[in-house]
Amino acid sequence: MTASSTHPWARIRPSLPAPPAAEPRHEWLAVAGLILLSLVPVAAGASRLTQLTTGAVTADNTRFFDSPVPVVVHIVSVTVFSLLGALQFAPSLRRHRWHRRAGRIVAPAGLLTALSGMWMALFYTLPAHDGEAVLVMRLVLGTAMAASIVIAFVAIRNGDVRTHSAWMTRAYAIGMGAGTQVFTLLPWTLIAGPPDETTHAVLMGAGWGINLVVAEIVIRRRAARAGRASPPSGRSAPVGARLS
């Protein structure tokens, strides 16, 4: 029997659908972790709003009652930015229109978070445990957060998804500083007591620093995966929307 006369059944190959790509479980765990971390500033903000609405004046919040609008704007915007922003990292949602629509809320909320935070740092009386170093860090990082969101917005308008994703990740890392600072301040307080002004500034800065280091690791790993998946020319895949 020649090669051209093989058995007819040998030519029949079952055409089975490819199994759906499994979502990396660790990425969903990361999203859950971000939501849990978001609960720190959300809970603190809810407590502050309750104090403002009930008139519960304390030594720590008395500076807010003369001008409550900036702190209310900050609490609402950081709540939206932290919770909705965490979902922007969900791998399945990033491939749907939900990601783009949510981005139209997350980006303005992030800008309001940064700008209201800087206003509060400049015009509210500094808390007793803060100092000039913390004030400078708040202003520098608030400016960096706002600038990151603007860069990300311009990038996505130009169809540059990778740049957009990288700068929004950096902005989110800065915005989530309050969550991580609990883990830098609380152990010190429990072990050594309330930190002095210098130590407080170092521990606050460590919270932002940890977030930014993790953000850069995420950005580099994401770029490496995209590089392996991209065509030989190195060009990005077409973008379905101009704004996300």
N, C-alpha and C positions, 0 to 999 in steps of 0.2 A: 504494500500500500504506500503510495507516494504521499509527500507532505501536503499536496493540494487536495487529497481525498481523505482527510481526517474525518473521524466520526462526527456527524452533525451535532450531537449533544456536546461535543468538546468546544463548540463555538458559542454556546449559550453561557453567558456570565451573568449571574444575578446582579441587578442594579439596585443596591440598597442605599437608602439615604445615609449621608454621613451623620454620625452622632453629633448632637449639639455640643458646642464647645462649653466645657464646664467653667463656670466663673471661679477665679482663684479665691478659695475660701479665706485666705489670709487678708485679702483686700476688703472683704465684707467685715471681717473682724476689726480691721483698721477703722472702717466707717463707724462701727459700734463703739470703738474706743474713743473716737472723736466726739460722738454724741455724748458719751459719759463725761468726757472732759468739758464739754460745753455746759454741762449742768452746773459747774462751779460758778461761772459768771452769771448764768441764768438765775440760779438760786439767790445769789447775792443781789442781783438787780431786782428780783421780785421782793426781797426783803426791804430794799431801799424804797421801792414804790409804795409798799405798804406803810412804811414810816411817813412818807410824804403825804399820802392820802389821809392818814389817820391823825396827822399832827404830832406824832411821837418824836419829839425833839430830844436829841441826845448830844453829848459833847462831840461825837464823831460826825453827826450829820447836820449840825446847826448851820453850817456854811451853805447848805443846799436850799434852805427855805427862802432866802432872799431872792434867789434866782433859780427856780426849779426846772425851767424849760430845758436848758442844756443837759442836765443829768437825766431827765425823762427821755429826751431824744437819744442819749447815749445808751440807756438801758434797753429801750425798744429796738434800736438798730443793732446793738451787739447781740441781742437775743436772736433776731432774724438771721444775722450774718453767721453766727456760730452754729445754729441748728440746721438751717437750710444749706449753709456752706458745707457742712459735714456730708450731707447727702450728695453734693456735687462730686464727691470722690467715689461714689458707688459705680462700679464698672458697667453694670447694665444700663443704669440711668443715663450715663454719659453718651450712650448711643441712641438716645431718643430725644424727641423735641422737648421733653420735660426739662432736660438739662439746660437747654437754651432759654426756655421761658423762665426757669428759676434763676438763671444767671442775670436776667434783667431786674430781678429783685435783690439778689445777693450783692451785686456790684454797688448799686446806690446805698444799700445798707452798710456796706463796708466803708464807703466814703463818709457817710454820716458818723459811723463809729470813730473813724480816725479824726475827723474835724471836730466833733464834739468833745472827744477825749483831749485834744490839744487845747480847746477853749477852756475846759475844766482845769487843766494843768496851769494855764496862764492866769486865770481870773478868780478861781476859788482859792481860799486860804489853804496853804499846804497842811496836810495832816501832821500831827506831832512826830510820827515815825518816818515821814519823808524828809528829803533834803534837796539841796540844789542838784545833786547828781541824779536823783530819780526824776526831777523835773526835766533836766536836759535829756535824759533817756526817753521820757514820754514824748517830748517834742520831736526828737530825732526820729524815733521809731514811728510816731504818728505820721510824720511827713513821708517816711519811707513807705508806710502802708498805703497812704493815699496815692503816692506816685506809682506804686506797684499796680494798683487797680487801674489807674489811667493808662499805663503802658500796656496792661493786659487788654483793656478796651480797644486801644488803637490797633493792637496786634490782631485781635479777632475781626475787627473791621476790615483789615487787610488780608484776611484768610489765613493768618499764621497761627494755627492751633497750638503748636508746641510752645511758642513764646507766650501765648495767652495763658496756657495751662501753668507754665512755670511761674509766671509773675502772680497769678491768682493764688498759687500755692504759697508763695512767699508772704503775700498779704494775709492769708488765712493764718499762717504761722505767727505772725506778729499779733493779729487780733486775738489769738488764743493764748496770749501770754499770761493772762490772769489765771487760767486754769492750771498751767504748769507751775506758776509761782506758788501755788498751794503746796506742791510737792517739794519745793526748795525752801520755803519759809517754815512750814509746819514742823518738819523733823527738827530743825534747829531750835525752834521755840520750845518744843517738848523736851529736848535734851538740855539745852543751855539757857533757856529762858528767852524773853523778848530780845531781839537783836538791837544793837545800837545803830545809829544812823548810817555809819559806813558799812557795817555788815548787812543791814537791810538793803542798801543799794546794790551790794554785790549779789545777794540772793535774788533780788528782783531782776537784775540783769542776767543772772544765770537762767532764769525761767525763759526769757526771750531768746537767749543764746541757744538753749537746748532745742527750742522749737525751730529756729532758723537752721541749725545743723541738720536736724531730721528732715526739714523741708528740702535742703540741698541734696541729701541722700536720695529722697524720693524723686526729685527732679532728674538726677543723673541716671537712676535706674530706669525711669520712664523713658528717657531719651535713648538709653541703650536698647531697650526693648523695641522702641519705634525704629531705631536704626537697623535692627535685624529684620524687622518686618517690612521695611520700605523697599521700593524697587531699586535696582542698581544705580540709577541716576541720583538717588538720594533725595528726590523731591518728595514732599509730603503728599499724602492722599488728598483728593479733592475735598473741599469743605462744603457741606450742605447748607450752611447758614453763615451769615456774616456777623451775627451777634450771638454770643452765648454767655 
